[in-house]
C-alpha cells in the first residue's frame, strides 16, 4: 500500500472516530449520521484503492477496476445527493432530477467492458470510461451550484462561506479527478484530490462543533453563576461577617426579591430593609444586587 494512502486512511479513522463521538453525544442531530456513512464509504474506497488493482490477486483485473472505480464514483455521487438533500435548501424538483443523474453512474461497468473489449488494454479502458461518471458529476455539480447561488442571493447579510458553499467547493475539486485519471497523474495524486476536500470539510464541521461546545459550556457556567447556590451564599456571608438578619436579607436579595417582598417575608419595614442592604453592600464591597449575587454566589 502506498504511504500516502495509508496516511489518509489513518487520518480518516481519527476523523471518523471524532464524528462518531459527536453523534453519540448528540444523537438527535440525525443528519450527522449521513456524513458518517459518507466517511465510511470514503474509508472503504481508500482501503480498496490501496490494494486494487493487483495482478497477484485471484480476482480478474477488469473486475478489480470495475469494483474500485464503481465504488469511487458511488462515493462521489453519494455525498452531494445526501448532503444537499439533508441540507434542505434544495427544492423537491431538484431532488428528483438528481436521482436521475445519480443513476447515470450505472452505465460505467458497461462502458468499461465495451472499451476494454475494443482496445484490449485495461489502462486505456480505465482512462476513457471514467468520463461517463465524470459527465454525471459535472451535471450534478452544475445543478447544485445553481441552487446554492439562488439561495445565497436571497440572503440579506453576506457572511463567510457557509457549509453548503464550502461543500460545493469540495465537489468542484473532485472534477479534477477525471483529467487526473485520464492523464495518468498517479494513484497518490488521485488519492489526495479525492480526500483533500472531505478532510477539510470534516475539519470545518469539527471546528464548528468545538466552537458550539465551548459556547454552550460558557453559557452553562454563566447560568450557574447567576443561579443562587444557597450553601455558597451562606458560607460567604460568614466570611464577610454578616449578621443573621443581614444574611437572611442577602439570601433573599440573591433570589432577586424586591425590597417590599423582603420586608413582607421578614415582617419588617422597607426602611429597615434599606438600612440592612446598605450595611451588606458596605461589608461585601459591592454597590448593586447583581454584584452582590456575583460575589456571594461563588466560592472565594
N, C-alpha and C positions, 0 to 999 in steps of 0.2 A: 504494500500500500504506500502511495506517495506521502511523504511527510506533511505536505500542505493539507491533504485530505484528512490525515489523521489528526492534525491540529484543529481543523474545522470541526471534526466530529467531537473532540473533547470540549471545545468552546460551546457547541450546541447542546451537549449534555448538561453543561453548567447552566446555560440559559433556560433549558427545558426544566431543570430542577427548580430554578427560581420562579418561573411562571407557574409551575405546578404548586409550589408552596403558596404563592399568592392566591391561586384558585382555591386551595384548601382553606385559606384564611377567610376568603370571601366567596363562598360557593354560590351566592345569589347573583353574582355577575356571570351569568351563564355564557355570555358572548366570548369570554376568555377561553372557554373550552375549545372553540373553533380554531383559535390561534395555536393552542397546544397541539391539536390534531395536525395543523399545518406544520408545526415544528417536528412532529413525529414523522410525517411524510418526508420532510427535508432531511432529517437524520437518516432515515432508511435509504433515501436517494444517495446520500454521501457514502454510506456503507457499501451499497451496491456498486457505486461508481469506483470505489476503491478496489473492488475485486473483478469487475467486469469491464471490458471483455478480457478473457483469459483463455488462451488456447489449451492450457493444461487441463482445464475442467472438462468433464464428460458432456457438458451441455453444448450443443452446436453453437457456433459463434453467432450465426444470424439470429438465433433466439436470445442470446445474451444482449445483442444490440437492441433488439425489439423491446425486451423487458426493461433494460436500463433507460433507454430513451423514452419509452412509453411512460415509465414512472416519472421521469423528469418533466415531461410535458403535462402529465396529470397534476403534478405538484404546482407547476407554474400557473396552470389554469384554475386549480382548486382555490388558491389563495384569493385572487381577485373576485371570483364568483362568490365565495362565502363571506369574505371580509366586507365587501361593499353591500352585500345583502343584509348583513347584520348591522351595518353602519346606519341603515335606514335613511339614507339621503337619496337613494335611487328609487325611482318610480317602479310600479309593478310591471309596466310595459317593458322597461329596461331589463328587469329580471327575466322576463320571458324571452327576450332577444338573446341575452347572454346564455341561456340554456341551449339555444340553437348553436351558438358558436362554441359552447363547451363541448358539444358532440362532434365538432369538426376534428377533434383530436383522434377520433376512432379510425379514420381512413389511414392514419400513419402506417400501421403494420402492413396494410395492403400496398401502399405506395412503395414502402421499403422493399417488400418482396418482389414487386414488379421491377423496380430499379435494379435490384440485385440480380434478378434473372436476366436482365438485359445486358448489364455490364460485367457480371461475374466478378465483382470486386466489392467486398464488404465496406471498405473505407469510402469508396465513391458513392455507394448506395446510402451510406450513413450521411455523407456530406450534402447530397442533393435532396434526400427525402425530408430533411429537417425543415424545409421551407413550407411544408404543409401545416404543421402546428405553428410555425412562425407567422404565417399569414393569419391564422386564427387568433394568435395573441395580439397581433397588430390591430385587428378589428376590435377586439375586446378592449384594449387599452384606449383606443380612439373613442369608443362609446363611453367608457368610464371617465376619461378626461373631459369629455363634453358635459357629462352630468355634474362632475365636480366643479367645472367652470361656471355652470349655471347656478349652482348653489352658492359659490363664493361671491358671485356678482350681487346676490341678494343681501349679503352681509353688510350692515351699515358700518360697523367698526372693523377695520382691517388689522388683524393681529398676525403673529408669527405663523408660519405654515402649520396647519392642523394635521392630525394624524392621517386623515384621508388624503391630503395633498402630499404628505410625506410618503404614504404608501404608493401613490401614483408615480412619484419619482423613482421608487424602488422598481415598480413594474416596467417603467421605461428603460431602466438599466438592464433589465432582463432581455430586452430586444437585441443587445449586443452578443447574446449567447449564440444566435443563429449565424451571423457572419463569422464569429469566432470558431464555430464548429466547421463551417464551410472552408475557411482559410487555414484550418488545422493549427490553431494557436496553441493547442496542447491541453491536456487534462487539468493541469494545475491552474491555468488561466480560466478555463471554463468553471472550475470549482469556485474560484474567487468571485467571478461575475455572478454566479448563482447565489452564493451565500453572503456576499457583502451587504446587499440591500436588506435581506431579512435580519441579519445580525444587527445592523444599525437601527432598523425599525424596532427590533426587540429591545435593544438598549434604551431607545427613546421611551418605550412603554414602561420599562422597569424604572427609569429615571422619574417618570411622571408618578408611578406608584410610590416611590420613595418620598417624593415631594408631598403627595397626598397624605401618606402615613405620618410624616413629620408635622404637617399642618394639623392633622387630627390629634396627634399627641399634645401639641402645644395648646390646642383649643381645650382638650380634656384637662390639662394641667391648669389652664386659666379658669375653667369652670369649677374645678375642685378648689382652687384657691379662693373663689368667691362664694363657695357653699360653706356655710358655717359649720365648723367642727367644734362642738361644744367642749369636749375634753381639752383640746388645744387652747381654746379661748380661756377656760378656767385656769389652766396652767400659766398662761401668760398674764392673767390678772394677778396671780400671786407674785409673779416675777416683778410686775410693775407696782406691787404693793397697793392694790386697790382694796378698799373696804368691802365688806359683804354686800352693802347696798349698792356701791359703785359696780361691783362685779355683776349683780343682778341686772342693773341698767345697761352695762356694757354688753352682756349677752343678748338682751332684747334689742339693743341697737344693731348688733351684728345680724340679728334676724330681720332687720330692716323695719322694725316697728316705728311708728311716728311718735312724736313727743306725747300727744294726747293718749295714744294707745298704751304707751309705757306707764303713764300716770294712772290710767284706769286699771291696768293689770296689777300695779303695786299699791293701789289705793293711796296715792299721794298726789299733790298738786303739780301742774305743769311747771310752775315756777321752781319747785323743789327739783324736778327732773332737770331743768336747765342748769341749776347750780351743780348738781352731780355731774352732768355732762361736761361742764367747764373744768371740773377737777380731774375727770377721766382724761380729757384731752391734754391737760397740763402734765399729768403723770406719764402719759404714754408718748407725749411729744408730737401729737397729730392735731389737725385743725378741721377735719371733716369725717363724716361717718365712713366714707369709702376707705380713707386712710386708716381709720381705726380697725375696720374689718380686715384690711390687708395686713395690718401689723399684728393683730391678736390671733389671726386665723392660720398662722404658720409658726412652726417651731423655730425658736431663736437659735 
